[in-house]
Amino acid sequence: MSPLLPIHLLGSAVLRERAKDIATVDDEVRRLVEDMRETMQAYRGVGLAGNQVGIPRRVAIVQPDHEDLLVLINPEIVERDGEIEAEEGCLSIPDIYGDVRRAARIVVETTTLEGRRLQVPASDLKARAIQHEIDHLDGILFLDRLSLFRRQLLLRKWKNQRRGETGLLREEPETAAEA
């Protein structure tokens, strides 16, 4: 079993960084992906990006609804179609949710753990999760996609929840599922 990685919380500077491209998929990247998988599953998440575990490299994973794990290395959305609004949450902003408008269907081009580029079509929750994680890699949080009023409301709720807490790392998984 790989060690669980600490999740960086809202306010951590690494969440606002644009992650750097991965030049070569090597054993270090494969270990990182495995550690991220263990961490995401322990937190019962649907996706996780490098920034969220304090590693601003362009790697993310997505695994919605018992599907196979999708590894995203240097991902790029090459097609978007339709639009849908649905609720999102984030492991880096626990217990905060908001309705976000995203493309309904996408095609993402990514590098595999074997170093090959391929295109993966996605729709529904999988498409939403991929877009959410790529946003993380660009230093964008789902809160940034909300109206100013809704964002301020949720930030106030977040601050009230965190009253008295000073740390910006989440190191203990909870039982609630989040994206």
N, C-alpha and C positions, 0 to 999 in steps of 0.2 A: 504494500500500500504506500502510495506517495504521501508526502507530508502535505497538510492543508496549508494553503497560502492565506495570509491575512488579506481581507478585502478593504480597500481604501474607501473611506466615506466622503460624502459631500463636504467640501472644504479642503480636501487634500489636493495640493497643486498638481499632482500627476494626472488627475482626472481631466485637467484642462490642457494637457500637452497633446500635440499631434504626434502620434507614435511614429517611430522611425521604421523604414522598410527593413525587411529581413533579407540579407544578401544571399545566404545559403541555408538550406534546411539541413541541419546537422543534428547530432545526438543531443546537444544542449536544447535545441528548439523542441525536439521530440519529448524530452524530459519535462520541459515547461508545459507542453500541451497535456501530458499525462497528469502533472500536478494541478493544472487548471481544471481538468476533467474531474478529478477527485474532489477538488474544492467546490466546483459548481454543483456536483451531486450532493455533497454534504450540506450545502446551503439550499438545496432543492430549487436551484435556478434553472432557467431555460437557456441562458447564454452567459458568457463571461469573456471580457476583453483583457488584454495584457495590462492596460492602464489600471484596471480595477485591482490588480494584484501588485501594483507598483512597478511594473515592467513596461515602459512605454515603447514597445515594439509592436509591429503590425501583425499581431496574432490574436485570434479570437476563436471561440468555439460556440456552437449552437446545438442544442439537442431538445427539440420540443416533442411532447407527446410520445415518448417511447420510440422515437425514430433513431436511426443510427447517428452517431456523433458526426457533425459536420465541422471540419477544421478549416478555418479561414486564415490563410497566410498571405499577406499583401493583397487583401480582397479589394475588388473594384466592381461596383454595380455597373453593368453594361447595357441593361435594358430595364425599363420601368413601365408598368401598365396599370391603369386604373388608380383608384384612390379609396381608402377605407379608414375610418376612425375607430379606434378601440383603446381600451384601457391598457396602460403599461405601468410597470413598477421597475425597480432596479435594486440589485444587491447592494449597491453603494448608497442607496437612499431608502433604507428599510421602512416599510409600512407607509410609504407615500406613493400614491397612484394618481394618474391623470390620463385623460383621453387624448391620444396623439394621432394625427392624420399622417398616414404613410401610403406608399405605393401598395396596391393590392397584390401585384405579381411582379417579380423581378427575375433577372438573370444575373448571378454574381460570378465573376471570374476570380479564381483563387488558385493558390499553389497547394498541392497535396503534401503530405508528410514524406512522400517519395520524391518531391521536387518537380512534379509535373504541373503545368497550368491546365485547368479545365474550367468549363462553364457549368454552373449548376442552376437550374430553374427552381424557383420557390414561390409559394403562395401561402396565404393565410398566416398562421402563427409563425411558421418557419421564415417567411419573407419579412414579417415584422421584427422577429428576433435578429435576423441578419442585419437589417437596417439599423436597429438599435445598437448592435455591437460595433458596426462600422462607424456609427456616430461616436461611440466611445473612443475609437482609434483616432478620430479627428478632434478629440477634446470637446465633444458636444454631449450634453446630457439631455434626457428626454424632457426635463423641465424647460430647456431652452426652446422647445417646440410648442410650448403652451402660450396662451394669451398672457399678457403682462399681469392682469388681475389674478388669473388662476395660478400663475407662477408665484406671485407674492403671497397668496393665500397658503399654498403648499409650503413655501419657505418658512412662513410664520409657524405653521404646524410642526415642521421639522425642528425649528429652534425650540419650540415648547417641549417637544419630545426629548430633546437633547439637553434640556436645562440641567446644568450642573455637570455635564459630561464634557471632557476636554479632548479626549483622544480622537484621532481620525482613522483608526484601524478597527475593523470588526474581526475578531479572532475566534468567536464562538458561534457555530451554526445554530440557527433557530429552526423551528419546525414549519413555519409558514413558507409557502412557495412564492417565489418572486421571479421576475424576468431580469 
